[in-house]
Amino acid sequence: MNSALLGEFVGTAVLIFLGNGVVATVLLKGSKGENGGWISITAGWAFAVMMGIFVATKFGSPAAHLNPAVTIAEAVKSGDWSNALGFILAQILGAALGGTLVWLQYLPHWAITEDKGLKLACFSTAPAIRNPFANVLAELLATAIAIIALGSFGSIETGLGPFVVGILVWSVGLSLGGATGYAINPARDLGPRIAHAILPIAGKGTSDWSYAWVPIVGPILGAVLGALVLNAIQ
Protein backbone atom coordinates (compact mmCIF):
# COMPACT_ATOMS: atom_id res chain seq x y z
CA MET A 1 0.00 0.00 0.00
CA ASN A 2 1.16 3.51 -0.83
CA SER A 3 2.54 4.96 2.41
CA ALA A 4 0.33 8.05 2.15
CA LEU A 5 -2.76 5.84 1.82
CA LEU A 6 -1.63 3.79 4.80
CA GLY A 7 -1.18 6.97 6.80
CA GLU A 8 -4.66 8.19 5.90
CA PHE A 9 -6.15 4.78 6.76
CA VAL A 10 -4.43 4.33 10.12
CA GLY A 11 -4.68 8.00 11.11
CA THR A 12 -8.41 8.07 10.40
CA ALA A 13 -8.90 4.82 12.32
CA VAL A 14 -7.19 6.39 15.35
CA LEU A 15 -9.23 9.58 14.92
CA ILE A 16 -12.52 7.65 14.99
CA PHE A 17 -11.49 5.21 17.71
CA LEU A 18 -10.69 8.08 20.06
CA GLY A 19 -13.38 10.47 18.81
CA ASN A 20 -16.32 8.09 18.85
CA GLY A 21 -14.75 6.54 21.92
CA VAL A 22 -15.42 9.68 23.93
CA VAL A 23 -19.02 9.70 22.68
CA ALA A 24 -19.41 6.11 23.87
CA THR A 25 -17.80 7.03 27.19
CA VAL A 26 -20.38 9.74 27.77
CA LEU A 27 -23.49 8.00 26.41
CA LEU A 28 -23.29 4.30 27.21
CA LYS A 29 -24.74 2.88 30.40
CA GLY A 30 -22.25 1.75 33.01
CA SER A 31 -19.36 3.77 31.60
CA LYS A 32 -17.23 5.54 34.19
CA GLY A 33 -17.62 8.68 32.08
CA GLU A 34 -21.40 8.41 31.68
CA ASN A 35 -23.15 11.79 31.47
CA GLY A 36 -19.83 13.58 31.06
CA GLY A 37 -21.51 16.11 28.77
CA TRP A 38 -20.79 18.14 25.66
CA ILE A 39 -17.55 19.63 26.94
CA SER A 40 -16.09 16.15 27.35
CA ILE A 41 -17.20 15.15 23.86
CA THR A 42 -15.82 18.24 22.12
CA ALA A 43 -12.54 18.03 24.03
CA GLY A 44 -12.21 14.32 23.27
CA TRP A 45 -12.78 14.94 19.57
CA ALA A 46 -10.21 17.73 19.53
CA PHE A 47 -7.59 15.46 21.07
CA ALA A 48 -8.64 12.64 18.73
CA VAL A 49 -7.98 14.78 15.67
CA MET A 50 -4.62 15.84 17.05
CA MET A 51 -3.57 12.23 17.71
CA GLY A 52 -4.87 11.11 14.33
CA ILE A 53 -2.66 13.69 12.61
CA PHE A 54 0.42 12.57 14.52
CA VAL A 55 -0.25 8.92 13.64
CA ALA A 56 -1.02 9.63 9.98
CA THR A 57 2.23 11.55 9.65
CA LYS A 58 4.21 8.74 11.29
CA PHE A 59 2.64 6.14 8.99
CA GLY A 60 3.49 8.02 5.81
CA SER A 61 0.95 10.77 5.14
CA PRO A 62 2.46 14.15 6.06
CA ALA A 63 -0.64 15.81 4.58
CA ALA A 64 -2.76 14.01 7.22
CA HIS A 65 -6.11 14.98 5.73
CA LEU A 66 -8.15 12.31 7.59
CA ASN A 67 -11.24 13.86 6.05
CA PRO A 68 -12.64 13.78 2.49
CA ALA A 69 -13.70 17.40 2.92
CA VAL A 70 -10.08 18.42 3.47
CA THR A 71 -8.96 16.26 0.55
CA ILE A 72 -11.57 17.81 -1.73
CA ALA A 73 -10.74 21.33 -0.56
CA GLU A 74 -7.04 20.76 -1.28
CA ALA A 75 -7.88 19.40 -4.73
CA VAL A 76 -10.10 22.38 -5.53
CA LYS A 77 -7.40 24.82 -4.37
CA SER A 78 -4.58 23.11 -6.28
CA GLY A 79 -6.43 21.63 -9.25
CA ASP A 80 -4.67 18.32 -8.58
CA TRP A 81 -7.17 15.49 -8.07
CA SER A 82 -4.67 12.65 -8.51
CA ASN A 83 -4.71 11.54 -4.86
CA ALA A 84 -8.30 12.39 -4.03
CA LEU A 85 -10.04 9.07 -4.69
CA GLY A 86 -7.38 6.98 -2.97
CA PHE A 87 -7.30 9.24 0.08
CA ILE A 88 -11.09 9.26 0.41
CA LEU A 89 -11.38 5.48 0.18
CA ALA A 90 -8.58 5.04 2.75
CA GLN A 91 -10.31 7.51 5.07
CA ILE A 92 -13.69 5.76 4.84
CA LEU A 93 -12.15 2.34 5.45
CA GLY A 94 -10.10 3.68 8.36
CA ALA A 95 -13.23 5.26 9.85
CA ALA A 96 -15.09 1.94 9.60
CA LEU A 97 -12.22 0.26 11.42
CA GLY A 98 -12.26 2.95 14.09
CA GLY A 99 -15.99 2.41 14.62
CA THR A 100 -15.40 -1.33 14.96
CA LEU A 101 -12.75 -0.71 17.60
CA VAL A 102 -15.20 1.43 19.59
CA TRP A 103 -17.67 -1.46 19.52
CA LEU A 104 -15.01 -3.82 20.86
CA GLN A 105 -13.80 -1.33 23.49
CA TYR A 106 -17.27 -1.06 25.03
CA LEU A 107 -18.47 -4.57 24.26
CA PRO A 108 -20.43 -5.24 27.51
CA HIS A 109 -22.09 -1.80 27.50
CA TRP A 110 -24.22 -2.13 24.37
CA ALA A 111 -26.56 -4.71 25.89
CA ILE A 112 -27.29 -2.65 29.01
CA THR A 113 -27.86 0.58 27.07
CA GLU A 114 -31.54 0.54 26.16
CA ASP A 115 -31.69 3.66 23.99
CA LYS A 116 -31.01 2.64 20.39
CA GLY A 117 -30.39 6.26 19.40
CA LEU A 118 -27.60 6.59 21.94
CA LYS A 119 -25.96 3.49 20.51
CA LEU A 120 -26.09 4.91 17.00
CA ALA A 121 -24.70 8.22 18.25
CA CYS A 122 -21.54 6.35 19.26
CA PHE A 123 -20.99 5.74 15.55
CA SER A 124 -22.58 8.52 13.50
CA THR A 125 -24.17 11.94 13.81
CA ALA A 126 -27.79 13.04 14.02
CA PRO A 127 -29.41 16.48 14.06
CA ALA A 128 -30.85 18.12 17.15
CA ILE A 129 -33.82 19.21 15.01
CA ARG A 130 -34.36 17.22 11.81
CA ASN A 131 -34.66 19.68 8.96
CA PRO A 132 -32.73 18.62 5.84
CA PHE A 133 -32.10 22.12 4.50
CA ALA A 134 -31.04 23.53 7.86
CA ASN A 135 -28.96 20.44 8.64
CA VAL A 136 -27.06 20.63 5.33
CA LEU A 137 -26.57 24.36 5.82
CA ALA A 138 -25.17 23.82 9.34
CA GLU A 139 -22.69 21.21 8.10
CA LEU A 140 -21.79 23.40 5.12
CA LEU A 141 -21.05 26.46 7.26
CA ALA A 142 -19.15 24.56 9.95
CA THR A 143 -17.00 22.83 7.34
CA ALA A 144 -16.41 26.00 5.34
CA ILE A 145 -15.13 27.93 8.36
CA ALA A 146 -12.93 24.97 9.31
CA ILE A 147 -11.40 24.86 5.81
CA ILE A 148 -10.87 28.62 5.76
CA ALA A 149 -9.23 28.48 9.18
CA LEU A 150 -7.02 25.57 8.11
CA GLY A 151 -5.91 27.56 5.09
CA SER A 152 -5.16 30.59 7.20
CA PHE A 153 -2.40 29.23 9.39
CA GLY A 154 -0.37 27.27 6.86
CA SER A 155 0.89 23.70 6.74
CA ILE A 156 0.17 21.22 9.55
CA GLU A 157 3.55 19.63 8.91
CA THR A 158 5.16 22.01 11.40
CA GLY A 159 5.48 20.89 15.00
CA LEU A 160 2.57 22.96 16.29
CA GLY A 161 0.27 22.08 13.40
CA PRO A 162 -1.59 19.13 14.99
CA PHE A 163 -2.19 21.12 18.18
CA VAL A 164 -3.63 24.05 16.25
CA VAL A 165 -5.91 21.77 14.23
CA GLY A 166 -7.10 20.17 17.46
CA ILE A 167 -7.96 23.58 18.88
CA LEU A 168 -9.80 24.43 15.67
CA VAL A 169 -11.91 21.26 15.91
CA TRP A 170 -12.61 22.02 19.58
CA SER A 171 -13.73 25.54 18.65
CA VAL A 172 -16.02 24.28 15.88
CA GLY A 173 -17.54 21.67 18.18
CA LEU A 174 -18.16 24.06 21.05
CA SER A 175 -19.54 26.86 18.90
CA LEU A 176 -21.25 25.17 15.98
CA GLY A 177 -21.69 21.50 16.86
CA GLY A 178 -25.01 21.68 18.66
CA ALA A 179 -27.11 21.70 15.50
CA THR A 180 -25.98 18.45 13.85
CA GLY A 181 -23.19 17.00 15.97
CA TYR A 182 -20.62 18.58 13.61
CA ALA A 183 -19.65 15.71 11.34
CA ILE A 184 -17.65 18.14 9.13
CA ASN A 185 -16.13 14.95 7.72
CA PRO A 186 -18.00 12.55 5.42
CA ALA A 187 -15.74 9.62 6.36
CA ARG A 188 -16.22 10.27 10.07
CA ASP A 189 -19.95 9.67 9.61
CA LEU A 190 -20.16 7.18 6.75
CA GLY A 191 -17.48 4.71 7.83
CA PRO A 192 -18.79 4.18 11.38
CA ARG A 193 -22.40 4.16 10.12
CA ILE A 194 -21.47 1.26 7.85
CA ALA A 195 -19.83 -0.44 10.84
CA HIS A 196 -23.01 0.09 12.89
CA ALA A 197 -25.07 -1.50 10.12
CA ILE A 198 -22.81 -4.54 9.83
CA LEU A 199 -21.69 -5.26 13.39
CA PRO A 200 -23.70 -7.50 15.75
CA ILE A 201 -24.28 -4.69 18.25
CA ALA A 202 -26.54 -5.86 21.06
CA GLY A 203 -30.00 -4.30 20.83
CA LYS A 204 -29.14 -1.87 18.07
CA GLY A 205 -31.76 -0.13 15.97
CA THR A 206 -31.73 1.36 12.51
CA SER A 207 -28.60 2.99 11.10
CA ASP A 208 -30.75 5.96 9.96
CA TRP A 209 -29.69 5.86 6.32
CA SER A 210 -32.34 8.46 5.46
CA TYR A 211 -30.13 11.07 7.16
CA ALA A 212 -26.75 9.69 6.06
CA TRP A 213 -26.53 11.87 2.96
CA VAL A 214 -26.55 15.10 5.01
CA PRO A 215 -23.11 14.67 6.68
CA ILE A 216 -21.73 13.79 3.26
CA VAL A 217 -23.25 16.52 1.09
CA GLY A 218 -22.98 19.33 3.65
CA PRO A 219 -19.25 18.96 4.36
CA ILE A 220 -18.42 18.50 0.66
CA LEU A 221 -20.25 21.70 -0.25
CA GLY A 222 -18.58 23.47 2.65
CA ALA A 223 -15.18 22.22 1.55
CA VAL A 224 -15.69 23.56 -1.97
CA LEU A 225 -16.94 26.90 -0.65
CA GLY A 226 -14.02 27.22 1.75
CA ALA A 227 -11.52 26.38 -0.98
CA LEU A 228 -13.05 28.91 -3.36
CA VAL A 229 -12.88 31.62 -0.69
CA LEU A 230 -9.21 30.84 -0.04
CA ASN A 231 -8.44 30.88 -3.76
CA ALA A 232 -10.24 34.19 -4.15
CA ILE A 233 -8.09 35.95 -1.56
CA GLN A 234 -4.72 34.61 -2.73
C-alpha positions as CSV (number, residue, x, y, z in Angstrom):
1,M,0.0,0.0,0.0
2,N,1.2,3.5,-0.8
3,S,2.5,5.0,2.4
4,A,0.3,8.0,2.1
5,L,-2.8,5.8,1.8
6,L,-1.6,3.8,4.8
7,G,-1.2,7.0,6.8
8,E,-4.7,8.2,5.9
9,F,-6.1,4.8,6.8
10,V,-4.4,4.3,10.1
11,G,-4.7,8.0,11.1
12,T,-8.4,8.1,10.4
13,A,-8.9,4.8,12.3
14,V,-7.2,6.4,15.4
15,L,-9.2,9.6,14.9
16,I,-12.5,7.7,15.0
17,F,-11.5,5.2,17.7
18,L,-10.7,8.1,20.1
19,G,-13.4,10.5,18.8
20,N,-16.3,8.1,18.8
21,G,-14.7,6.5,21.9
22,V,-15.4,9.7,23.9
23,V,-19.0,9.7,22.7
24,A,-19.4,6.1,23.9
25,T,-17.8,7.0,27.2
26,V,-20.4,9.7,27.8
27,L,-23.5,8.0,26.4
28,L,-23.3,4.3,27.2
29,K,-24.7,2.9,30.4
30,G,-22.3,1.8,33.0
31,S,-19.4,3.8,31.6
32,K,-17.2,5.5,34.2
33,G,-17.6,8.7,32.1
34,E,-21.4,8.4,31.7
35,N,-23.2,11.8,31.5
36,G,-19.8,13.6,31.1
37,G,-21.5,16.1,28.8
38,W,-20.8,18.1,25.7
39,I,-17.5,19.6,26.9
40,S,-16.1,16.1,27.4
41,I,-17.2,15.2,23.9
42,T,-15.8,18.2,22.1
43,A,-12.5,18.0,24.0
44,G,-12.2,14.3,23.3
45,W,-12.8,14.9,19.6
46,A,-10.2,17.7,19.5
47,F,-7.6,15.5,21.1
48,A,-8.6,12.6,18.7
49,V,-8.0,14.8,15.7
50,M,-4.6,15.8,17.0
51,M,-3.6,12.2,17.7
52,G,-4.9,11.1,14.3
53,I,-2.7,13.7,12.6
54,F,0.4,12.6,14.5
55,V,-0.2,8.9,13.6
56,A,-1.0,9.6,10.0
57,T,2.2,11.5,9.7
58,K,4.2,8.7,11.3
59,F,2.6,6.1,9.0
60,G,3.5,8.0,5.8
61,S,0.9,10.8,5.1
62,P,2.5,14.2,6.1
63,A,-0.6,15.8,4.6
64,A,-2.8,14.0,7.2
65,H,-6.1,15.0,5.7
66,L,-8.2,12.3,7.6
67,N,-11.2,13.9,6.1
68,P,-12.6,13.8,2.5
69,A,-13.7,17.4,2.9
70,V,-10.1,18.4,3.5
71,T,-9.0,16.3,0.5
72,I,-11.6,17.8,-1.7
73,A,-10.7,21.3,-0.6
74,E,-7.0,20.8,-1.3
75,A,-7.9,19.4,-4.7
76,V,-10.1,22.4,-5.5
77,K,-7.4,24.8,-4.4
78,S,-4.6,23.1,-6.3
79,G,-6.4,21.6,-9.2
80,D,-4.7,18.3,-8.6
81,W,-7.2,15.5,-8.1
82,S,-4.7,12.6,-8.5
83,N,-4.7,11.5,-4.9
84,A,-8.3,12.4,-4.0
85,L,-10.0,9.1,-4.7
86,G,-7.4,7.0,-3.0
87,F,-7.3,9.2,0.1
88,I,-11.1,9.3,0.4
89,L,-11.4,5.5,0.2
90,A,-8.6,5.0,2.8
91,Q,-10.3,7.5,5.1
92,I,-13.7,5.8,4.8
93,L,-12.2,2.3,5.5
94,G,-10.1,3.7,8.4
95,A,-13.2,5.3,9.8
96,A,-15.1,1.9,9.6
97,L,-12.2,0.3,11.4
98,G,-12.3,3.0,14.1
99,G,-16.0,2.4,14.6
100,T,-15.4,-1.3,15.0
101,L,-12.7,-0.7,17.6
102,V,-15.2,1.4,19.6
103,W,-17.7,-1.5,19.5
104,L,-15.0,-3.8,20.9
105,Q,-13.8,-1.3,23.5
106,Y,-17.3,-1.1,25.0
107,L,-18.5,-4.6,24.3
108,P,-20.4,-5.2,27.5
109,H,-22.1,-1.8,27.5
110,W,-24.2,-2.1,24.4
111,A,-26.6,-4.7,25.9
112,I,-27.3,-2.7,29.0
113,T,-27.9,0.6,27.1
114,E,-31.5,0.5,26.2
115,D,-31.7,3.7,24.0
116,K,-31.0,2.6,20.4
117,G,-30.4,6.3,19.4
118,L,-27.6,6.6,21.9
119,K,-26.0,3.5,20.5
120,L,-26.1,4.9,17.0
121,A,-24.7,8.2,18.3
122,C,-21.5,6.4,19.3
123,F,-21.0,5.7,15.5
124,S,-22.6,8.5,13.5
125,T,-24.2,11.9,13.8
126,A,-27.8,13.0,14.0
127,P,-29.4,16.5,14.1
128,A,-30.8,18.1,17.1
129,I,-33.8,19.2,15.0
130,R,-34.4,17.2,11.8
131,N,-34.7,19.7,9.0
132,P,-32.7,18.6,5.8
133,F,-32.1,22.1,4.5
134,A,-31.0,23.5,7.9
135,N,-29.0,20.4,8.6
136,V,-27.1,20.6,5.3
137,L,-26.6,24.4,5.8
138,A,-25.2,23.8,9.3
139,E,-22.7,21.2,8.1
140,L,-21.8,23.4,5.1
141,L,-21.1,26.5,7.3
142,A,-19.1,24.6,10.0
143,T,-17.0,22.8,7.3
144,A,-16.4,26.0,5.3
145,I,-15.1,27.9,8.4
146,A,-12.9,25.0,9.3
147,I,-11.4,24.9,5.8
148,I,-10.9,28.6,5.8
149,A,-9.2,28.5,9.2
150,L,-7.0,25.6,8.1
151,G,-5.9,27.6,5.1
152,S,-5.2,30.6,7.2
153,F,-2.4,29.2,9.4
154,G,-0.4,27.3,6.9
155,S,0.9,23.7,6.7
156,I,0.2,21.2,9.6
157,E,3.5,19.6,8.9
158,T,5.2,22.0,11.4
159,G,5.5,20.9,15.0
160,L,2.6,23.0,16.3
161,G,0.3,22.1,13.4
162,P,-1.6,19.1,15.0
163,F,-2.2,21.1,18.2
164,V,-3.6,24.1,16.2
165,V,-5.9,21.8,14.2
166,G,-7.1,20.2,17.5
167,I,-8.0,23.6,18.9
168,L,-9.8,24.4,15.7
169,V,-11.9,21.3,15.9
170,W,-12.6,22.0,19.6
171,S,-13.7,25.5,18.6
172,V,-16.0,24.3,15.9
173,G,-17.5,21.7,18.2
174,L,-18.2,24.1,21.0
175,S,-19.5,26.9,18.9
176,L,-21.3,25.2,16.0
177,G,-21.7,21.5,16.9
178,G,-25.0,21.7,18.7
179,A,-27.1,21.7,15.5
180,T,-26.0,18.5,13.9
181,G,-23.2,17.0,16.0
182,Y,-20.6,18.6,13.6
183,A,-19.6,15.7,11.3
184,I,-17.7,18.1,9.1
185,N,-16.1,14.9,7.7
186,P,-18.0,12.5,5.4
187,A,-15.7,9.6,6.4
188,R,-16.2,10.3,10.1
189,D,-20.0,9.7,9.6
190,L,-20.2,7.2,6.8
191,G,-17.5,4.7,7.8
192,P,-18.8,4.2,11.4
193,R,-22.4,4.2,10.1
194,I,-21.5,1.3,7.9
195,A,-19.8,-0.4,10.8
196,H,-23.0,0.1,12.9
197,A,-25.1,-1.5,10.1
198,I,-22.8,-4.5,9.8
199,L,-21.7,-5.3,13.4
200,P,-23.7,-7.5,15.7
201,I,-24.3,-4.7,18.3
202,A,-26.5,-5.9,21.1
203,G,-30.0,-4.3,20.8
204,K,-29.1,-1.9,18.1
205,G,-31.8,-0.1,16.0
206,T,-31.7,1.4,12.5
207,S,-28.6,3.0,11.1
208,D,-30.8,6.0,10.0
209,W,-29.7,5.9,6.3
210,S,-32.3,8.5,5.5
211,Y,-30.1,11.1,7.2
212,A,-26.7,9.7,6.1
213,W,-26.5,11.9,3.0
214,V,-26.6,15.1,5.0
215,P,-23.1,14.7,6.7
216,I,-21.7,13.8,3.3
217,V,-23.2,16.5,1.1
218,G,-23.0,19.3,3.6
219,P,-19.2,19.0,4.4
220,I,-18.4,18.5,0.7
221,L,-20.3,21.7,-0.2
222,G,-18.6,23.5,2.7
223,A,-15.2,22.2,1.5
224,V,-15.7,23.6,-2.0
225,L,-16.9,26.9,-0.6
226,G,-14.0,27.2,1.8
227,A,-11.5,26.4,-1.0
228,L,-13.1,28.9,-3.4
229,V,-12.9,31.6,-0.7
230,L,-9.2,30.8,0.0
231,N,-8.4,30.9,-3.8
232,A,-10.2,34.2,-4.2
233,I,-8.1,36.0,-1.6
234,Q,-4.7,34.6,-2.7
